[in-house]
Amino acid sequence: MMGTRVRNEPDVVRRQLVRWAADTLGALPPDQVPAALRGVARFRPGRRAALGATALATALDGDQAFRAAVGDHARALGIDLDGERSVAERAAAALLWQHPKADELLAAATESDQLTALRTQVEQLTAEVERLRRTDGEPPSPGPSTAGSSLPAESDDAANERLQRLQQRLRTQGVALREARDEVARVTELAATAAAREQAELRLGLDRALAEAKVLRERLAAEQTRAQRAQEQLDRLRDADRGHREAADRRLDLLLQTVEGATHAKVSATPRACSAGCPCRTPTSSSTATT
């Protein structure tokens, strides 16, 4: 899409791009105006697109900054590639934005432009045929009976011949118009079929993604449940272990208290050696003296 040249696009799209380029040029600050468009910028706003069409198209092809500015102008206009704007506007915007739909919209704009041209030609030919029919049905103007009398007959023959040519052209253009309409209908049907197929594929992909997401959510819920149960079991084991440790500590404390009590009692019951001045020896001494 980067190599697409504005001057190679359909007339209706090129005209739309040039109009947007002219509007953008008028809104740019002077220091951002491309050097090649300074002369065009001096034109009146209403004449820039007409008088500077070639320069504007060339700038769109060669100046990426200016092309981006025109693309921003199209965005500011609210162009929606799937909206109700004309196909020429949508194709021009897609071309500026390098959108994947650009080729499709350019083809649609080309067909629309061709159909419009054919309709215009048919209308012109129809009007010309009607005019010639009215002219052929009028009585010949009176004239001299001499050499001038052959002129009306020659004019009628020429008119009839021209009428036949126009009728042939009308038939040819009518056939071309019907073929163009059939082609547009075919392309429209193909586009609708492709859109329906793409929508069905997207719906199928969405359904698959939703199903996979549901399975993942169920797996996640199961994993969370298992993790919660494991945590609860771990908490119970920790509580049980803490209870066992506390019971063991109590038994140890009781055992230590028992051992300490027994040791204290044994120490208290053991006789101690008395010194010479201990009162427990006095009765013995008195008894000896009496003897």
C-alpha positions as CSV (number, residue, x, y, z in Angstrom):
1,M,0.0,0.0,0.0
2,M,2.9,2.3,0.5
3,G,3.6,2.4,-3.2
4,T,0.1,3.3,-4.2
5,R,0.1,6.6,-6.2
6,V,-2.9,8.9,-5.8
7,R,-2.7,9.9,-9.5
8,N,-3.3,6.2,-10.4
9,E,-6.5,5.9,-8.4
10,P,-10.1,6.2,-9.8
11,D,-11.1,9.7,-10.6
12,V,-13.8,9.9,-7.9
13,V,-11.3,8.8,-5.3
14,R,-8.5,11.1,-6.6
15,R,-10.9,14.1,-6.5
16,Q,-11.9,13.3,-2.9
17,L,-8.2,13.1,-1.9
18,V,-7.4,16.4,-3.6
19,R,-10.3,18.1,-1.8
20,W,-9.2,16.9,1.5
21,A,-5.6,17.9,0.7
22,A,-6.8,21.4,-0.2
23,D,-8.7,21.7,3.1
24,T,-5.7,20.3,5.1
25,L,-3.3,22.8,3.3
26,G,-5.5,25.7,4.4
27,A,-5.3,24.6,8.1
28,L,-1.6,23.9,8.3
29,P,0.7,26.4,10.1
30,P,2.9,28.3,7.6
31,D,6.1,26.5,8.8
32,Q,4.5,23.1,8.0
33,V,3.4,23.9,4.5
34,P,5.4,21.8,2.0
35,A,7.6,23.9,-0.2
36,A,6.0,22.6,-3.3
37,L,2.6,23.8,-2.1
38,R,3.4,27.3,-1.0
39,G,2.0,28.7,-4.2
40,V,-1.1,26.6,-4.0
41,A,-1.6,27.8,-0.4
42,R,-1.9,31.4,-1.6
43,F,-5.0,30.5,-3.7
44,R,-8.5,31.2,-2.4
45,P,-9.8,28.2,-0.4
46,G,-12.5,27.5,-3.0
47,R,-10.0,27.4,-5.8
48,R,-7.2,25.4,-4.3
49,A,-8.6,22.0,-5.2
50,A,-9.3,23.0,-8.8
51,L,-6.1,25.0,-9.6
52,G,-3.7,23.0,-7.5
53,A,-5.0,19.5,-8.1
54,T,-1.8,18.2,-9.8
55,A,0.5,19.7,-7.1
56,L,-1.7,18.4,-4.3
57,A,-1.8,14.9,-5.8
58,T,2.0,15.0,-6.2
59,A,2.5,16.1,-2.6
60,L,0.2,13.3,-1.4
61,D,2.4,10.8,-3.4
62,G,5.8,12.1,-2.3
63,D,5.4,13.9,1.1
64,Q,4.6,11.4,3.9
65,A,4.2,14.2,6.5
66,F,1.6,15.9,4.3
67,R,-0.1,12.6,3.6
68,A,-0.3,11.9,7.3
69,A,-1.8,15.3,7.9
70,V,-4.5,14.7,5.3
71,G,-5.2,11.3,7.0
72,D,-5.6,13.0,10.3
73,H,-8.0,15.4,8.6
74,A,-10.1,12.5,7.4
75,R,-10.2,11.0,10.9
76,A,-11.3,14.4,12.2
77,L,-14.2,14.2,9.8
78,G,-15.4,11.0,11.4
79,I,-14.9,8.8,8.4
80,D,-16.0,5.2,9.2
81,L,-14.9,2.6,6.7
82,D,-18.1,0.6,7.5
83,G,-20.3,3.6,7.8
84,E,-22.8,5.4,5.5
85,R,-20.4,7.7,3.9
86,S,-19.9,7.5,0.1
87,V,-17.8,4.7,-1.1
88,A,-15.4,7.3,-2.6
89,E,-14.8,8.9,0.8
90,R,-14.3,5.5,2.5
91,A,-11.9,4.4,-0.2
92,A,-9.9,7.6,0.0
93,A,-9.7,7.3,3.8
94,A,-8.7,3.7,3.7
95,L,-6.0,4.6,1.1
96,L,-4.6,7.3,3.4
97,W,-4.7,5.1,6.5
98,Q,-3.2,2.1,4.6
99,H,-6.1,0.0,5.8
100,P,-6.5,-3.6,4.7
101,K,-9.9,-2.7,3.2
102,A,-8.4,-0.2,0.9
103,D,-8.2,-2.5,-2.2
104,E,-11.8,-3.7,-1.6
105,L,-13.1,-0.1,-1.2
106,L,-11.1,1.1,-4.2
107,A,-12.6,-1.6,-6.4
108,A,-16.1,-0.7,-5.1
109,A,-15.4,3.0,-5.9
110,T,-14.3,2.1,-9.4
111,E,-17.4,0.1,-10.1
112,S,-19.6,2.9,-8.6
113,D,-17.8,5.5,-10.8
114,Q,-18.3,3.4,-13.9
115,L,-21.9,2.9,-13.1
116,T,-22.4,6.6,-12.6
117,A,-20.7,7.3,-15.9
118,L,-22.8,4.8,-17.7
119,R,-26.0,6.2,-16.2
120,T,-25.0,9.7,-17.3
121,Q,-24.3,8.5,-20.8
122,V,-27.6,6.6,-20.9
123,E,-29.5,9.7,-19.7
124,Q,-27.8,11.9,-22.3
125,L,-28.5,9.4,-25.1
126,T,-32.1,9.0,-24.0
127,A,-32.5,12.8,-24.0
128,E,-30.9,13.0,-27.4
129,V,-33.1,10.3,-28.8
130,E,-36.2,12.0,-27.5
131,R,-35.1,15.3,-29.0
132,L,-34.5,13.7,-32.3
133,R,-37.9,11.9,-32.2
134,R,-39.6,15.1,-31.5
135,T,-37.7,16.8,-34.3
136,D,-38.4,13.9,-36.7
137,G,-42.1,14.1,-36.0
138,E,-42.5,17.8,-36.8
139,P,-43.8,18.7,-40.4
140,P,-41.1,20.0,-42.7
141,S,-40.7,23.7,-43.0
142,P,-42.1,25.2,-46.2
143,G,-39.4,26.3,-48.7
144,P,-38.7,27.0,-52.3
145,S,-39.8,24.4,-54.9
146,T,-36.4,24.6,-56.6
147,A,-33.1,23.3,-55.5
148,G,-33.9,24.2,-51.9
149,S,-36.7,21.6,-51.9
150,S,-34.2,18.7,-51.6
151,L,-32.7,20.1,-48.4
152,P,-35.5,18.9,-45.9
153,A,-35.3,15.4,-47.3
154,E,-31.5,15.3,-46.8
155,S,-31.9,16.7,-43.3
156,D,-34.5,14.0,-42.4
157,D,-32.2,11.2,-43.7
158,A,-29.3,12.6,-41.7
159,A,-31.5,12.8,-38.6
160,N,-32.8,9.3,-39.1
161,E,-29.2,8.0,-39.5
162,R,-28.1,9.8,-36.4
163,L,-31.1,8.5,-34.5
164,Q,-30.2,5.0,-35.5
165,R,-26.7,5.5,-34.4
166,L,-27.8,6.9,-31.1
167,Q,-30.3,4.0,-30.6
168,Q,-27.5,1.5,-31.3
169,R,-25.2,3.3,-28.8
170,L,-28.1,3.3,-26.3
171,R,-28.6,-0.4,-26.7
172,T,-24.8,-0.9,-26.3
173,Q,-24.7,1.2,-23.2
174,G,-27.8,-0.5,-21.9
175,V,-26.1,-3.9,-22.3
176,A,-22.9,-2.5,-20.6
177,L,-25.0,-1.1,-17.8
178,R,-26.8,-4.4,-17.2
179,E,-23.5,-6.2,-17.3
180,A,-22.1,-3.7,-14.8
181,R,-25.1,-4.1,-12.6
182,D,-24.8,-7.9,-12.8
183,E,-21.1,-7.6,-11.9
184,V,-21.9,-5.4,-8.9
185,A,-24.6,-7.8,-7.8
186,R,-22.1,-10.7,-8.1
187,V,-19.4,-8.9,-6.2
188,T,-21.9,-7.9,-3.6
189,E,-23.1,-11.5,-3.2
190,L,-19.5,-12.7,-3.0
191,A,-18.7,-10.1,-0.4
192,A,-21.8,-11.0,1.6
193,T,-20.9,-14.7,1.4
194,A,-17.3,-14.0,2.5
195,A,-18.6,-11.8,5.3
196,A,-21.0,-14.5,6.4
197,R,-18.2,-17.2,6.2
198,E,-15.8,-15.0,8.2
199,Q,-18.5,-14.3,10.8
200,A,-19.2,-18.0,11.1
201,E,-15.5,-18.7,11.5
202,L,-15.2,-15.9,14.1
203,R,-18.2,-17.3,15.9
204,L,-16.7,-20.8,15.9
205,G,-13.4,-19.5,17.2
206,L,-15.2,-17.5,19.9
207,D,-17.2,-20.6,20.9
208,R,-13.9,-22.6,21.1
209,A,-12.2,-19.9,23.1
210,L,-15.2,-19.8,25.5
211,A,-15.2,-23.6,25.9
212,E,-11.4,-23.6,26.6
213,A,-11.8,-20.7,29.1
214,K,-14.6,-22.7,30.8
215,V,-12.4,-25.8,31.1
216,L,-9.5,-23.6,32.4
217,R,-11.8,-22.0,35.0
218,E,-13.0,-25.4,36.1
219,R,-9.4,-26.7,36.4
220,L,-8.4,-23.6,38.3
221,A,-11.4,-24.0,40.7
222,A,-10.4,-27.7,41.2
223,E,-6.8,-26.7,41.9
224,Q,-7.9,-24.0,44.3
225,T,-10.1,-26.5,46.1
226,R,-7.2,-29.0,46.4
227,A,-4.9,-26.3,47.6
228,Q,-7.4,-25.2,50.2
229,R,-7.9,-28.8,51.4
230,A,-4.1,-29.3,51.6
231,Q,-3.8,-26.0,53.5
232,E,-6.5,-27.1,55.9
233,Q,-4.7,-30.5,56.4
234,L,-1.4,-28.8,57.0
235,D,-3.0,-26.5,59.6
236,R,-4.5,-29.6,61.3
237,L,-1.1,-31.3,61.3
238,R,0.6,-28.2,62.7
239,D,-2.1,-27.9,65.4
240,A,-1.6,-31.6,66.3
241,D,2.1,-31.3,66.4
242,R,1.9,-28.2,68.5
243,G,-0.4,-30.1,70.9
244,H,2.0,-33.0,71.1
245,R,4.9,-30.7,71.8
246,E,2.9,-28.9,74.6
247,A,2.0,-32.3,76.1
248,A,5.6,-33.5,76.0
249,D,6.7,-30.2,77.6
250,R,4.2,-30.7,80.4
251,R,5.3,-34.3,81.0
252,L,8.9,-33.2,81.0
253,D,8.2,-30.4,83.5
254,L,6.3,-32.9,85.7
255,L,9.1,-35.4,85.6
256,L,11.7,-32.7,86.5
257,Q,9.5,-31.6,89.4
258,T,9.2,-35.2,90.6
259,V,13.0,-35.8,90.3
260,E,13.7,-32.5,92.1
261,G,11.3,-33.4,94.9
262,A,12.8,-36.9,95.4
263,T,16.3,-35.5,95.5
264,H,15.3,-32.9,98.1
265,A,13.7,-35.6,100.3
266,K,16.7,-37.9,100.2
267,V,19.1,-35.1,101.1
268,S,16.9,-34.2,104.1
269,A,16.9,-37.8,105.4
270,T,20.7,-38.4,105.4
271,P,22.4,-37.8,108.9
272,R,25.1,-35.2,109.1
273,A,28.4,-35.4,111.1
274,C,28.3,-33.2,114.2
275,S,31.1,-31.0,115.5
276,A,32.5,-31.2,119.0
277,G,30.4,-28.5,120.4
278,C,27.1,-29.8,118.9
279,P,24.3,-30.0,121.5
280,C,23.6,-33.6,120.4
281,R,26.8,-34.8,122.2
282,T,26.0,-33.2,125.6
283,P,23.8,-35.9,127.1
284,T,26.5,-38.5,126.6
285,S,29.1,-36.5,128.4
286,S,26.8,-35.9,131.4
287,S,26.1,-39.6,131.7
288,T,29.8,-40.5,131.7
289,A,30.5,-38.0,134.5
290,T,27.9,-39.5,136.7
291,T,29.3,-42.9,136.4
